């Protein structure tokens, strides 16, 4: 009865201690310099402008009560 418990617990613990690889100290990375001006593309601003205009259009339609929400499935 005790032998299966020893097999299930002692052998994996023993193997884990014996075959444990040596611990390597982590290498400290040099901090990356953050550029003064962010590198953003023109496409980002174009898409944000289109999205903003689209939202303003929806808000104006809601205000005029001409915006309809339809359920599409």
Predicted model as a PDB file, atoms N, CA, C, CB and O in Angstrom, pLDDT in the B-factor column:
MODEL        1                                                                  
ATOM      1  N   UNK A   1       0.824  -1.200   0.000  1.00 55.00           N  
ATOM      2  CA  UNK A   1       0.000   0.000   0.000  1.00 55.00           C  
ATOM      3  C   UNK A   1       0.864   1.258   0.000  1.00 55.00           C  
ATOM      4  CB  UNK A   1      -0.935   0.001   1.208  1.00 55.00           C  
ATOM      5  O   UNK A   1       0.506   2.248  -0.639  1.00 55.00           O  
ATOM      6  N   UNK A   2       1.967   1.238   0.689  1.00 62.00           N  
ATOM      7  CA  UNK A   2       2.832   2.405   0.791  1.00 62.00           C  
ATOM      8  C   UNK A   2       3.708   2.551  -0.453  1.00 62.00           C  
ATOM      9  CB  UNK A   2       3.704   2.310   2.043  1.00 62.00           C  
ATOM     10  O   UNK A   2       4.112   3.660  -0.802  1.00 62.00           O  
ATOM     11  N   UNK A   3       3.999   1.443  -1.117  1.00 68.00           N  
ATOM     12  CA  UNK A   3       4.889   1.473  -2.270  1.00 68.00           C  
ATOM     13  C   UNK A   3       4.360   2.346  -3.417  1.00 68.00           C  
ATOM     14  CB  UNK A   3       5.113   0.067  -2.767  1.00 68.00           C  
ATOM     15  O   UNK A   3       5.145   3.103  -3.990  1.00 68.00           O  
ATOM     16  N   UNK A   4       3.066   2.280  -3.783  1.00 70.00           N  
ATOM     17  CA  UNK A   4       2.601   3.167  -4.852  1.00 70.00           C  
ATOM     18  C   UNK A   4       2.728   4.653  -4.503  1.00 70.00           C  
ATOM     19  CB  UNK A   4       1.162   2.852  -5.179  1.00 70.00           C  
ATOM     20  O   UNK A   4       3.008   5.468  -5.381  1.00 70.00           O  
ATOM     21  N   UNK A   5       2.526   5.012  -3.237  1.00 69.00           N  
ATOM     22  CA  UNK A   5       2.664   6.410  -2.822  1.00 69.00           C  
ATOM     23  C   UNK A   5       4.112   6.854  -2.965  1.00 69.00           C  
ATOM     24  CB  UNK A   5       2.183   6.603  -1.364  1.00 69.00           C  
ATOM     25  O   UNK A   5       4.384   7.970  -3.409  1.00 69.00           O  
ATOM     26  N   UNK A   6       5.045   5.979  -2.589  1.00 69.00           N  
ATOM     27  CA  UNK A   6       6.466   6.308  -2.721  1.00 69.00           C  
ATOM     28  C   UNK A   6       6.827   6.465  -4.197  1.00 69.00           C  
ATOM     29  CB  UNK A   6       7.350   5.215  -2.057  1.00 69.00           C  
ATOM     30  O   UNK A   6       7.571   7.370  -4.575  1.00 69.00           O  
ATOM     31  N   UNK A   7       6.292   5.575  -5.019  1.00 69.00           N  
ATOM     32  CA  UNK A   7       6.579   5.647  -6.454  1.00 69.00           C  
ATOM     33  C   UNK A   7       6.017   6.931  -7.050  1.00 69.00           C  
ATOM     34  CB  UNK A   7       5.996   4.425  -7.186  1.00 69.00           C  
ATOM     35  O   UNK A   7       6.672   7.562  -7.880  1.00 69.00           O  
ATOM     36  N   UNK A   8       4.813   7.329  -6.639  1.00 72.00           N  
ATOM     37  CA  UNK A   8       4.174   8.516  -7.201  1.00 72.00           C  
ATOM     38  C   UNK A   8       4.786   9.819  -6.705  1.00 72.00           C  
ATOM     39  CB  UNK A   8       2.710   8.501  -6.878  1.00 72.00           C  
ATOM     40  O   UNK A   8       4.760  10.824  -7.417  1.00 72.00           O  
ATOM     41  N   UNK A   9       5.340   9.817  -5.489  1.00 73.00           N  
ATOM     42  CA  UNK A   9       5.837  11.069  -4.910  1.00 73.00           C  
ATOM     43  C   UNK A   9       7.355  11.141  -4.907  1.00 73.00           C  
ATOM     44  CB  UNK A   9       5.321  11.229  -3.496  1.00 73.00           C  
ATOM     45  O   UNK A   9       7.923  12.136  -5.358  1.00 73.00           O  
ATOM     46  N   UNK A  10       8.012  10.125  -4.416  1.00 75.00           N  
ATOM     47  CA  UNK A  10       9.460  10.188  -4.198  1.00 75.00           C  
ATOM     48  C   UNK A  10      10.246  10.192  -5.497  1.00 75.00           C  
ATOM     49  CB  UNK A  10       9.906   9.026  -3.346  1.00 75.00           C  
ATOM     50  O   UNK A  10      11.199  10.961  -5.628  1.00 75.00           O  
ATOM     51  N   UNK A  11       9.883   9.368  -6.449  1.00 72.00           N  
ATOM     52  CA  UNK A  11      10.661   9.279  -7.684  1.00 72.00           C  
ATOM     53  C   UNK A  11      10.597  10.580  -8.498  1.00 72.00           C  
ATOM     54  CB  UNK A  11      10.159   8.109  -8.532  1.00 72.00           C  
ATOM     55  O   UNK A  11      11.644  11.058  -8.933  1.00 72.00           O  
ATOM     56  N   UNK A  12       9.432  11.167  -8.720  1.00 71.00           N  
ATOM     57  CA  UNK A  12       9.436  12.442  -9.445  1.00 71.00           C  
ATOM     58  C   UNK A  12      10.187  13.551  -8.717  1.00 71.00           C  
ATOM     59  CB  UNK A  12       8.022  12.886  -9.696  1.00 71.00           C  
ATOM     60  O   UNK A  12      10.844  14.375  -9.355  1.00 71.00           O  
ATOM     61  N   UNK A  13      10.097  13.582  -7.380  1.00 71.00           N  
ATOM     62  CA  UNK A  13      10.842  14.591  -6.618  1.00 71.00           C  
ATOM     63  C   UNK A  13      12.334  14.350  -6.782  1.00 71.00           C  
ATOM     64  CB  UNK A  13      10.448  14.561  -5.115  1.00 71.00           C  
ATOM     65  O   UNK A  13      13.091  15.295  -7.001  1.00 71.00           O  
ATOM     66  N   UNK A  14      12.759  13.123  -6.681  1.00 68.00           N  
ATOM     67  CA  UNK A  14      14.179  12.787  -6.838  1.00 68.00           C  
ATOM     68  C   UNK A  14      14.668  13.155  -8.241  1.00 68.00           C  
ATOM     69  CB  UNK A  14      14.413  11.281  -6.568  1.00 68.00           C  
ATOM     70  O   UNK A  14      15.733  13.754  -8.393  1.00 68.00           O  
ATOM     71  N   UNK A  15      13.895  12.797  -9.257  1.00 66.00           N  
ATOM     72  CA  UNK A  15      14.286  13.129 -10.622  1.00 66.00           C  
ATOM     73  C   UNK A  15      14.312  14.645 -10.839  1.00 66.00           C  
ATOM     74  CB  UNK A  15      13.331  12.469 -11.622  1.00 66.00           C  
ATOM     75  O   UNK A  15      15.169  15.157 -11.560  1.00 66.00           O  
ATOM     76  N   UNK A  16      13.378  15.355 -10.218  1.00 65.00           N  
ATOM     77  CA  UNK A  16      13.359  16.810 -10.352  1.00 65.00           C  
ATOM     78  C   UNK A  16      14.579  17.453  -9.719  1.00 65.00           C  
ATOM     79  CB  UNK A  16      12.102  17.377  -9.730  1.00 65.00           C  
ATOM     80  O   UNK A  16      15.088  18.451 -10.229  1.00 65.00           O  
ATOM     81  N   UNK A  17      15.059  16.889  -8.603  1.00 61.00           N  
ATOM     82  CA  UNK A  17      16.248  17.444  -7.952  1.00 61.00           C  
ATOM     83  C   UNK A  17      17.508  17.079  -8.734  1.00 61.00           C  
ATOM     84  CB  UNK A  17      16.356  16.936  -6.499  1.00 61.00           C  
ATOM     85  O   UNK A  17      18.397  17.914  -8.904  1.00 61.00           O  
ATOM     86  N   UNK A  18      17.587  15.843  -9.208  1.00 58.00           N  
ATOM     87  CA  UNK A  18      18.791  15.380  -9.894  1.00 58.00           C  
ATOM     88  C   UNK A  18      18.949  16.033 -11.250  1.00 58.00           C  
ATOM     89  CB  UNK A  18      18.762  13.876 -10.050  1.00 58.00           C  
ATOM     90  O   UNK A  18      20.044  16.476 -11.599  1.00 58.00           O  
ATOM     91  N   UNK A  19      17.889  16.100 -12.013  1.00 60.00           N  
ATOM     92  CA  UNK A  19      17.977  16.588 -13.386  1.00 60.00           C  
ATOM     93  C   UNK A  19      17.668  18.084 -13.528  1.00 60.00           C  
ATOM     94  CB  UNK A  19      17.038  15.802 -14.253  1.00 60.00           C  
ATOM     95  O   UNK A  19      17.438  18.567 -14.637  1.00 60.00           O  
ATOM     96  N   UNK A  20      17.662  18.806 -12.425  1.00 60.00           N  
ATOM     97  CA  UNK A  20      17.369  20.244 -12.486  1.00 60.00           C  
ATOM     98  C   UNK A  20      18.530  20.959 -13.159  1.00 60.00           C  
ATOM     99  CB  UNK A  20      17.114  20.830 -11.062  1.00 60.00           C  
ATOM    100  O   UNK A  20      19.665  20.846 -12.696  1.00 60.00           O  
ATOM    101  N   UNK A  21      18.283  21.680 -14.221  1.00 63.00           N  
ATOM    102  CA  UNK A  21      19.378  22.401 -14.878  1.00 63.00           C  
ATOM    103  C   UNK A  21      19.868  23.551 -14.005  1.00 63.00           C  
ATOM    104  CB  UNK A  21      18.928  22.934 -16.252  1.00 63.00           C  
ATOM    105  O   UNK A  21      19.099  24.073 -13.197  1.00 63.00           O  
ATOM    106  N   UNK A  22      21.102  23.948 -14.144  1.00 66.00           N  
ATOM    107  CA  UNK A  22      21.613  25.066 -13.335  1.00 66.00           C  
ATOM    108  C   UNK A  22      20.905  26.370 -13.705  1.00 66.00           C  
ATOM    109  CB  UNK A  22      23.141  25.220 -13.526  1.00 66.00           C  
ATOM    110  O   UNK A  22      20.525  26.593 -14.854  1.00 66.00           O  
ATOM    111  N   UNK A  23      20.746  27.201 -12.712  1.00 69.00           N  
ATOM    112  CA  UNK A  23      20.033  28.472 -12.907  1.00 69.00           C  
ATOM    113  C   UNK A  23      20.992  29.519 -13.452  1.00 69.00           C  
ATOM    114  CB  UNK A  23      19.396  28.962 -11.578  1.00 69.00           C  
ATOM    115  O   UNK A  23      22.035  29.786 -12.856  1.00 69.00           O  
ATOM    116  N   UNK A  24      20.637  30.102 -14.574  1.00 70.00           N  
ATOM    117  CA  UNK A  24      21.444  31.178 -15.143  1.00 70.00           C  
ATOM    118  C   UNK A  24      20.898  32.510 -14.661  1.00 70.00           C  
ATOM    119  CB  UNK A  24      21.454  31.113 -16.695  1.00 70.00           C  
ATOM    120  O   UNK A  24      19.686  32.726 -14.644  1.00 70.00           O  
ATOM    121  N   UNK A  25      21.787  33.389 -14.276  1.00 70.00           N  
ATOM    122  CA  UNK A  25      21.366  34.713 -13.838  1.00 70.00           C  
ATOM    123  C   UNK A  25      20.786  35.465 -15.031  1.00 70.00           C  
ATOM    124  CB  UNK A  25      22.553  35.500 -13.206  1.00 70.00           C  
ATOM    125  O   UNK A  25      21.341  35.405 -16.128  1.00 70.00           O  
ATOM    126  N   UNK A  26      19.674  36.173 -14.829  1.00 74.00           N  
ATOM    127  CA  UNK A  26      19.090  36.921 -15.946  1.00 74.00           C  
ATOM    128  C   UNK A  26      19.998  38.065 -16.375  1.00 74.00           C  
ATOM    129  CB  UNK A  26      17.709  37.464 -15.564  1.00 74.00           C  
ATOM    130  O   UNK A  26      20.619  38.736 -15.552  1.00 74.00           O  
ATOM    131  N   UNK A  27      20.054  38.261 -17.658  1.00 76.00           N  
ATOM    132  CA  UNK A  27      20.881  39.331 -18.209  1.00 76.00           C  
ATOM    133  C   UNK A  27      20.063  40.618 -18.211  1.00 76.00           C  
ATOM    134  CB  UNK A  27      21.381  38.979 -19.651  1.00 76.00           C  
ATOM    135  O   UNK A  27      18.929  40.646 -18.690  1.00 76.00           O  
ATOM    136  N   UNK A  28      20.651  41.674 -17.673  1.00 79.00           N  
ATOM    137  CA  UNK A  28      19.937  42.946 -17.645  1.00 79.00           C  
ATOM    138  C   UNK A  28      19.992  43.587 -19.021  1.00 79.00           C  
ATOM    139  CB  UNK A  28      20.532  43.893 -16.579  1.00 79.00           C  
ATOM    140  O   UNK A  28      21.061  43.746 -19.610  1.00 79.00           O  
ATOM    141  N   UNK A  29      18.823  43.950 -19.519  1.00 79.00           N  
ATOM    142  CA  UNK A  29      18.757  44.602 -20.814  1.00 79.00           C  
ATOM    143  C   UNK A  29      18.870  46.109 -20.626  1.00 79.00           C  
ATOM    144  CB  UNK A  29      17.450  44.234 -21.550  1.00 79.00           C  
ATOM    145  O   UNK A  29      18.377  46.674 -19.650  1.00 79.00           O  
ATOM    146  N   UNK A  30      19.522  46.733 -21.572  1.00 80.00           N  
ATOM    147  CA  UNK A  30      19.622  48.185 -21.506  1.00 80.00           C  
ATOM    148  C   UNK A  30      18.270  48.784 -21.864  1.00 80.00           C  
ATOM    149  CB  UNK A  30      20.735  48.716 -22.454  1.00 80.00           C  
ATOM    150  O   UNK A  30      17.618  48.320 -22.800  1.00 80.00           O  
ATOM    151  N   UNK A  31      17.842  49.805 -21.134  1.00 79.00           N  
ATOM    152  CA  UNK A  31      16.539  50.405 -21.454  1.00 79.00           C  
ATOM    153  C   UNK A  31      16.569  51.053 -22.832  1.00 79.00           C  
ATOM    154  CB  UNK A  31      16.143  51.448 -20.386  1.00 79.00           C  
ATOM    155  O   UNK A  31      17.533  51.722 -23.205  1.00 79.00           O  
ATOM    156  N   UNK A  32      15.493  50.838 -23.576  1.00 78.00           N  
ATOM    157  CA  UNK A  32      15.405  51.414 -24.915  1.00 78.00           C  
ATOM    158  C   UNK A  32      15.069  52.894 -24.806  1.00 78.00           C  
ATOM    159  CB  UNK A  32      14.345  50.674 -25.771  1.00 78.00           C  
ATOM    160  O   UNK A  32      14.253  53.305 -23.981  1.00 78.00           O  
ATOM    161  N   UNK A  33      15.702  53.666 -25.638  1.00 77.00           N  
ATOM    162  CA  UNK A  33      15.432  55.102 -25.631  1.00 77.00           C  
ATOM    163  C   UNK A  33      14.127  55.381 -26.341  1.00 77.00           C  
ATOM    164  CB  UNK A  33      16.579  55.884 -26.292  1.00 77.00           C  
ATOM    165  O   UNK A  33      13.867  54.857 -27.424  1.00 77.00           O  
ATOM    166  N   UNK A  34      13.312  56.209 -25.722  1.00 73.00           N  
ATOM    167  CA  UNK A  34      12.047  56.603 -26.319  1.00 73.00           C  
ATOM    168  C   UNK A  34      12.303  57.837 -27.172  1.00 73.00           C  
ATOM    169  CB  UNK A  34      10.957  56.878 -25.229  1.00 73.00           C  
ATOM    170  O   UNK A  34      12.819  58.836 -26.672  1.00 73.00           O  
ATOM    171  N   UNK A  35      11.950  57.780 -28.453  1.00 70.00           N  
ATOM    172  CA  UNK A  35      12.211  58.942 -29.304  1.00 70.00           C  
ATOM    173  C   UNK A  35      11.373  60.147 -28.880  1.00 70.00           C  
ATOM    174  CB  UNK A  35      11.926  58.599 -30.768  1.00 70.00           C  
ATOM    175  O   UNK A  35      10.288  60.000 -28.318  1.00 70.00           O  
ATOM    176  N   UNK A  36      11.896  61.333 -29.157  1.00 72.00           N  
ATOM    177  CA  UNK A  36      11.189  62.562 -28.791  1.00 72.00           C  
ATOM    178  C   UNK A  36       9.850  62.668 -29.514  1.00 72.00           C  
ATOM    179  CB  UNK A  36      12.051  63.786 -29.107  1.00 72.00           C  
ATOM    180  O   UNK A  36       8.832  62.986 -28.899  1.00 72.00           O  
ATOM    181  N   UNK A  37       9.852  62.403 -30.820  1.00 70.00           N  
ATOM    182  CA  UNK A  37       8.615  62.465 -31.591  1.00 70.00           C  
ATOM    183  C   UNK A  37       8.132  61.044 -31.860  1.00 70.00           C  
ATOM    184  CB  UNK A  37       8.821  63.245 -32.924  1.00 70.00           C  
ATOM    185  O   UNK A  37       8.905  60.199 -32.312  1.00 70.00           O  
ATOM    186  N   UNK A  38       6.865  60.781 -31.585  1.00 64.00           N  
ATOM    187  CA  UNK A  38       6.368  59.421 -31.823  1.00 64.00           C  
ATOM    188  C   UNK A  38       6.332  59.105 -33.313  1.00 64.00           C  
ATOM    189  CB  UNK A  38       4.968  59.245 -31.216  1.00 64.00           C  
ATOM    190  O   UNK A  38       6.033  59.967 -34.139  1.00 64.00           O  
ATOM    191  N   UNK A  39       6.640  57.866 -33.636  1.00 63.00           N  
ATOM    192  CA  UNK A  39       6.649  57.435 -35.026  1.00 63.00           C  
ATOM    193  C   UNK A  39       5.270  56.878 -35.367  1.00 63.00           C  
ATOM    194  CB  UNK A  39       7.764  56.373 -35.281  1.00 63.00           C  
ATOM    195  O   UNK A  39       4.998  55.693 -35.176  1.00 63.00           O  
ATOM    196  N   UNK A  40       4.414  57.745 -35.871  1.00 69.00           N  
ATOM    197  CA  UNK A  40       3.065  57.323 -36.260  1.00 69.00           C  
ATOM    198  C   UNK A  40       2.896  57.583 -37.741  1.00 69.00           C  
ATOM    199  CB  UNK A  40       1.968  58.070 -35.434  1.00 69.00           C  
ATOM    200  O   UNK A  40       3.478  58.510 -38.304  1.00 69.00           O  
ATOM    201  N   UNK A  41       2.103  56.760 -38.344  1.00 76.00           N  
ATOM    202  CA  UNK A  41       1.920  56.893 -39.776  1.00 76.00           C  
ATOM    203  C   UNK A  41       0.767  57.839 -40.084  1.00 76.00           C  
ATOM    204  CB  UNK A  41       1.674  55.528 -40.413  1.00 76.00           C  
ATOM    205  O   UNK A  41      -0.087  58.105 -39.239  1.00 76.00           O  
ATOM    206  N   UNK A  42       0.767  58.327 -41.287  1.00 81.00           N  
ATOM    207  CA  UNK A  42      -0.287  59.233 -41.744  1.00 81.00           C  
ATOM    208  C   UNK A  42      -1.600  58.463 -41.864  1.00 81.00           C  
ATOM    209  CB  UNK A  42       0.093  59.888 -43.106  1.00 81.00           C  
ATOM    210  O   UNK A  42      -2.677  59.031 -41.686  1.00 81.00           O  
ATOM    211  N   UNK A  43      -1.505  57.172 -42.164  1.00 82.00           N  
ATOM    212  CA  UNK A  43      -2.711  56.351 -42.300  1.00 82.00           C  
ATOM    213  C   UNK A  43      -3.526  56.340 -41.015  1.00 82.00           C  
ATOM    214  CB  UNK A  43      -2.340  54.923 -42.691  1.00 82.00           C  
ATOM    215  O   UNK A  43      -4.756  56.333 -41.063  1.00 82.00           O  
ATOM    216  N   UNK A  44      -2.858  56.339 -39.868  1.00 83.00           N  
ATOM    217  CA  UNK A  44      -3.559  56.356 -38.581  1.00 83.00           C  
ATOM    218  C   UNK A  44      -4.426  57.602 -38.464  1.00 83.00           C  
ATOM    219  CB  UNK A  44      -2.556  56.295 -37.413  1.00 83.00           C  
ATOM    220  O   UNK A  44      -5.593  57.521 -38.081  1.00 83.00           O  
ATOM    221  N   UNK A  45      -3.849  58.759 -38.795  1.00 85.00           N  
ATOM    222  CA  UNK A  45      -4.609  60.001 -38.691  1.00 85.00           C  
ATOM    223  C   UNK A  45      -5.745  60.046 -39.703  1.00 85.00           C  
ATOM    224  CB  UNK A  45      -3.693  61.199 -38.887  1.00 85.00           C  
ATOM    225  O   UNK A  45      -6.816  60.574 -39.406  1.00 85.00           O  
ATOM    226  N   UNK A  46      -5.526  59.501 -40.888  1.00 88.00           N  
ATOM    227  CA  UNK A  46      -6.594  59.483 -41.892  1.00 88.00           C  
ATOM    228  C   UNK A  46      -7.762  58.611 -41.412  1.00 88.00           C  
ATOM    229  CB  UNK A  46      -6.053  58.962 -43.253  1.00 88.00           C  
ATOM    230  O   UNK A  46      -8.923  59.012 -41.503  1.00 88.00           O  
ATOM    231  N   UNK A  47      -7.444  57.419 -40.904  1.00 88.00           N  
ATOM    232  CA  UNK A  47      -8.503  56.521 -40.421  1.00 88.00           C  
ATOM    233  C   UNK A  47      -9.236  57.110 -39.218  1.00 88.00           C  
ATOM    234  CB  UNK A  47      -7.912  55.156 -40.050  1.00 88.00           C  
ATOM    235  O   UNK A  47     -10.458  56.995 -39.120  1.00 88.00           O  
ATOM    236  N   UNK A  48      -8.501  57.736 -38.307  1.00 89.00           N  
ATOM    237  CA  UNK A  48      -9.154  58.361 -37.154  1.00 89.00           C  
ATOM    238  C   UNK A  48     -10.047  59.514 -37.591  1.00 89.00           C  
ATOM    239  CB  UNK A  48      -8.108  58.859 -36.150  1.00 89.00           C  
ATOM    240  O   UNK A  48     -11.119  59.714 -37.020  1.00 89.00           O  
ATOM    241  N   UNK A  49      -9.619  60.277 -38.596  1.00 91.00           N  
ATOM    242  CA  UNK A  49     -10.443  61.372 -39.115  1.00 91.00           C  
ATOM    243  C   UNK A  49     -11.722  60.855 -39.743  1.00 91.00           C  
ATOM    244  CB  UNK A  49      -9.663  62.187 -40.135  1.00 91.00           C  
ATOM    245  O   UNK A  49     -12.796  61.408 -39.508  1.00 91.00           O  
ATOM    246  N   UNK A  50     -11.618  59.795 -40.545  1.00 93.00           N  
ATOM    247  CA  UNK A  50     -12.814  59.206 -41.159  1.00 93.00           C  
ATOM    248  C   UNK A  50     -13.754  58.670 -40.089  1.00 93.00           C  
ATOM    249  CB  UNK A  50     -12.426  58.081 -42.137  1.00 93.00           C  
ATOM    250  O   UNK A  50     -14.966  58.869 -40.177  1.00 93.00           O  
ATOM    251  N   UNK A  51     -13.217  57.996 -39.084  1.00 92.00           N  
ATOM    252  CA  UNK A  51     -14.032  57.445 -37.997  1.00 92.00           C  
ATOM    253  C   UNK A  51     -14.726  58.563 -37.216  1.00 92.00           C  
ATOM    254  CB  UNK A  51     -13.162  56.597 -37.049  1.00 92.00           C  
ATOM    255  O   UNK A  51     -15.897  58.442 -36.858  1.00 92.00           O  
ATOM    256  N   UNK A  52     -14.005  59.636 -36.958  1.00 91.00           N  
ATOM    257  CA  UNK A  52     -14.603  60.764 -36.229  1.00 91.00           C  
ATOM    258  C   UNK A  52     -15.736  61.382 -37.039  1.00 91.00           C  
ATOM    259  CB  UNK A  52     -13.536  61.834 -35.906  1.00 91.00           C  
ATOM    260  O   UNK A  52     -16.799  61.673 -36.491  1.00 91.00           O  
ATOM    261  N   UNK A  53     -15.520  61.586 -38.333  1.00 93.00           N  
ATOM    262  CA  UNK A  53     -16.587  62.142 -39.175  1.00 93.00           C  
ATOM    263  C   UNK A  53     -17.799  61.220 -39.216  1.00 93.00           C  
ATOM    264  CB  UNK A  53     -16.071  62.386 -40.597  1.00 93.00           C  
ATOM    265  O   UNK A  53     -18.937  61.688 -39.203  1.00 93.00           O  
ATOM    266  N   UNK A  54     -17.562  59.916 -39.266  1.00 91.00           N  
ATOM    267  CA  UNK A  54     -18.659  58.953 -39.270  1.00 91.00           C  
ATOM    268  C   UNK A  54     -19.462  59.027 -37.973  1.00 91.00           C  
ATOM    269  CB  UNK A  54     -18.120  57.535 -39.476  1.00 91.00           C  
ATOM    270  O   UNK A  54     -20.692  58.990 -38.000  1.00 91.00           O  
ATOM    271  N   UNK A  55     -18.773  59.131 -36.844  1.00 90.00           N  
ATOM    272  CA  UNK A  55     -19.482  59.241 -35.559  1.00 90.00           C  
ATOM    273  C   UNK A  55     -20.256  60.548 -35.453  1.00 90.00           C  
ATOM    274  CB  UNK A  55     -18.494  59.132 -34.395  1.00 90.00           C  
ATOM    275  O   UNK A  55     -21.370  60.569 -34.929  1.00 90.00           O  
ATOM    276  N   UNK A  56     -19.670  61.649 -35.953  1.00 91.00           N  
ATOM    277  CA  UNK A  56     -20.381  62.931 -35.933  1.00 91.00           C  
ATOM    278  C   UNK A  56     -21.634  62.841 -36.790  1.00 91.00           C  
ATOM    279  CB  UNK A  56     -19.468  64.079 -36.431  1.00 91.00           C  
ATOM    280  O   UNK A  56     -22.680  63.373 -36.418  1.00 91.00           O  
ATOM    281  N   UNK A  57     -21.537  62.167 -37.947  1.00 90.00           N  
ATOM    282  CA  UNK A  57     -22.702  61.979 -38.816  1.00 90.00           C  
ATOM    283  C   UNK A  57     -23.808  61.223 -38.082  1.00 90.00           C  
ATOM    284  CB  UNK A  57     -22.303  61.224 -40.098  1.00 90.00           C  
ATOM    285  O   UNK A  57     -24.978  61.601 -38.150  1.00 90.00           O  
ATOM    286  N   UNK A  58     -23.430  60.152 -37.382  1.00 86.00           N  
ATOM    287  CA  UNK A  58     -24.432  59.374 -36.631  1.00 86.00           C  
ATOM    288  C   UNK A  58     -25.040  60.219 -35.521  1.00 86.00           C  
ATOM    289  CB  UNK A  58     -23.799  58.095 -36.035  1.00 86.00           C  
ATOM    290  O   UNK A  58     -26.252  60.173 -35.309  1.00 86.00           O  
ATOM    291  N   UNK A  59     -24.221  60.989 -34.809  1.00 88.00           N  
ATOM    292  CA  UNK A  59     -24.754  61.835 -33.739  1.00 88.00           C  
ATOM    293  C   UNK A  59     -25.731  62.877 -34.275  1.00 88.00           C  
ATOM    294  CB  UNK A  59     -23.614  62.528 -32.999  1.00 88.00           C  
ATOM    295  O   UNK A  59     -26.757  63.144 -33.649  1.00 88.00           O  
ATOM    296  N   UNK A  60     -25.424  63.463 -35.424  1.00 90.00           N  
ATOM    297  CA  UNK A  60     -26.354  64.440 -36.016  1.00 90.00           C  
ATOM    298  C   UNK A  60     -27.651  63.767 -36.447  1.00 90.00           C  
ATOM    299  CB  UNK A  60     -25.703  65.145 -37.223  1.00 90.00           C  
ATOM    300  O   UNK A  60     -28.725  64.348 -36.293  1.00 90.00           O  
ATOM    301  N   UNK A  61     -27.570  62.561 -36.982  1.00 89.00           N  
ATOM    302  CA  UNK A  61     -28.784  61.844 -37.367  1.00 89.00           C  
ATOM    303  C   UNK A  61     -29.621  61.486 -36.146  1.00 89.00           C  
ATOM    304  CB  UNK A  61     -28.431  60.578 -38.149  1.00 89.00           C  
ATOM    305  O   UNK A  61     -30.849  61.550 -36.195  1.00 89.00           O  
ATOM    306  N   UNK A  62     -28.966  61.111 -35.052  1.00 86.00           N  
ATOM    307  CA  UNK A  62     -29.702  60.802 -33.820  1.00 86.00           C  
ATOM    308  C   UNK A  62     -30.384  62.063 -33.309  1.00 86.00           C  
ATOM    309  CB  UNK A  62     -28.754  60.215 -32.734  1.00 86.00           C  
ATOM    310  O   UNK A  62     -31.526  62.013 -32.850  1.00 86.00           O  
ATOM    311  N   UNK A  63     -29.693  63.185 -33.386  1.00 88.00           N  
ATOM    312  CA  UNK A  63     -30.269  64.445 -32.909  1.00 88.00           C  
ATOM    313  C   UNK A  63     -31.479  64.849 -33.752  1.00 88.00           C  
ATOM    314  CB  UNK A  63     -29.211  65.562 -32.935  1.00 88.00           C  
ATOM    315  O   UNK A  63     -32.466  65.357 -33.218  1.00 88.00           O  
ATOM    316  N   UNK A  64     -31.406  64.622 -35.082  1.00 89.00           N  
ATOM    317  CA  UNK A  64     -32.530  64.953 -35.972  1.00 89.00           C  
ATOM    318  C   UNK A  64     -33.586  63.866 -35.997  1.00 89.00           C  
ATOM    319  CB  UNK A  64     -32.029  65.198 -37.380  1.00 89.00           C  
ATOM    320  O   UNK A  64     -34.617  64.013 -36.653  1.00 89.00           O  
ATOM    321  N   UNK A  65     -33.336  62.775 -35.285  1.00 83.00           N  
ATOM    322  CA  UNK A  65     -34.231  61.614 -35.227  1.00 83.00           C  
ATOM    323  C   UNK A  65     -34.430  60.967 -36.599  1.00 83.00           C  
ATOM    324  CB  UNK A  65     -35.583  62.027 -34.655  1.00 83.00           C  
ATOM    325  O   UNK A  65     -35.522  60.495 -36.915  1.00 83.00           O  
ATOM    326  N   UNK A  66     -33.382  60.947 -37.401  1.00 86.00           N  
ATOM    327  CA  UNK A  66     -33.450  60.268 -38.694  1.00 86.00           C  
ATOM    328  C   UNK A  66     -32.582  59.014 -38.708  1.00 86.00           C  
ATOM    329  CB  UNK A  66     -33.020  61.215 -39.814  1.00 86.00           C  
ATOM    330  O   UNK A  66     -32.494  58.338 -39.733  1.00 86.00           O  
ATOM    331  N   UNK A  67     -31.954  58.702 -37.610  1.00 78.00           N  
ATOM    332  CA  UNK A  67     -31.099  57.515 -37.528  1.00 78.00           C  
ATOM    333  C   UNK A  67     -31.950  56.335 -37.095  1.00 78.00           C  
ATOM    334  CB  UNK A  67     -29.911  57.735 -36.540  1.00 78.00           C  
ATOM    335  O   UNK A  67     -32.617  56.390 -36.062  1.00 78.00           O  
ATOM    336  N   UNK A  68     -31.927  55.269 -37.883  1.00 78.00           N  
ATOM    337  CA  UNK A  68     -32.697  54.084 -37.550  1.00 78.00           C  
ATOM    338  C   UNK A  68     -31.774  52.929 -37.202  1.00 78.00           C  
ATOM    339  CB  UNK A  68     -33.617  53.699 -38.704  1.00 78.00           C  
ATOM    340  O   UNK A  68     -30.791  52.669 -37.896  1.00 78.00           O  
ATOM    341  N   UNK A  69     -32.099  52.257 -36.141  1.00 75.00           N  
ATOM    342  CA  UNK A  69     -31.363  51.067 -35.752  1.00 75.00           C  
ATOM    343  C   UNK A  69     -32.151  49.875 -36.247  1.00 75.00           C  
ATOM    344  CB  UNK A  69     -31.133  51.003 -34.205  1.00 75.00           C  
ATOM    345  O   UNK A  69     -33.275  49.642 -35.801  1.00 75.00           O  
ATOM    346  N   UNK A  70     -31.576  49.118 -37.163  1.00 78.00           N  
ATOM    347  CA  UNK A  70     -32.265  47.942 -37.699  1.00 78.00           C  
ATOM    348  C   UNK A  70     -31.526  46.702 -37.268  1.00 78.00           C  
ATOM    349  CB  UNK A  70     -32.373  48.002 -39.241  1.00 78.00           C  
ATOM    350  O   UNK A  70     -30.297  46.679 -37.202  1.00 78.00           O  
ATOM    351  N   UNK A  71     -32.288  45.679 -36.978  1.00 75.00           N  
ATOM    352  CA  UNK A  71     -31.713  44.399 -36.568  1.00 75.00           C  
ATOM    353  C   UNK A  71     -31.499  43.571 -37.822  1.00 75.00           C  
ATOM    354  CB  UNK A  71     -32.635  43.649 -35.541  1.00 75.00           C  
ATOM    355  O   UNK A  71     -32.448  43.279 -38.550  1.00 75.00           O  
ATOM    356  N   UNK A  72     -30.246  43.191 -38.075  1.00 75.00           N  
ATOM    357  CA  UNK A  72     -29.923  42.440 -39.278  1.00 75.00           C  
ATOM    358  C   UNK A  72     -29.344  41.085 -38.908  1.00 75.00           C  
ATOM    359  CB  UNK A  72     -28.940  43.221 -40.159  1.00 75.00           C  
ATOM    360  O   UNK A  72     -28.323  40.984 -38.229  1.00 75.00           O  
ATOM    361  N   UNK A  73     -30.017  40.061 -39.368  1.00 71.00           N  
ATOM    362  CA  UNK A  73     -29.517  38.702 -39.161  1.00 71.00           C  
ATOM    363  C   UNK A  73     -29.705  37.917 -40.428  1.00 71.00           C  
ATOM    364  CB  UNK A  73     -30.228  38.008 -37.980  1.00 71.00           C  
ATOM    365  O   UNK A  73     -29.352  36.739 -40.482  1.00 71.00           O  
TER     366      UNK A  73                                                      
ENDMDL                                                                          
END                                                                             
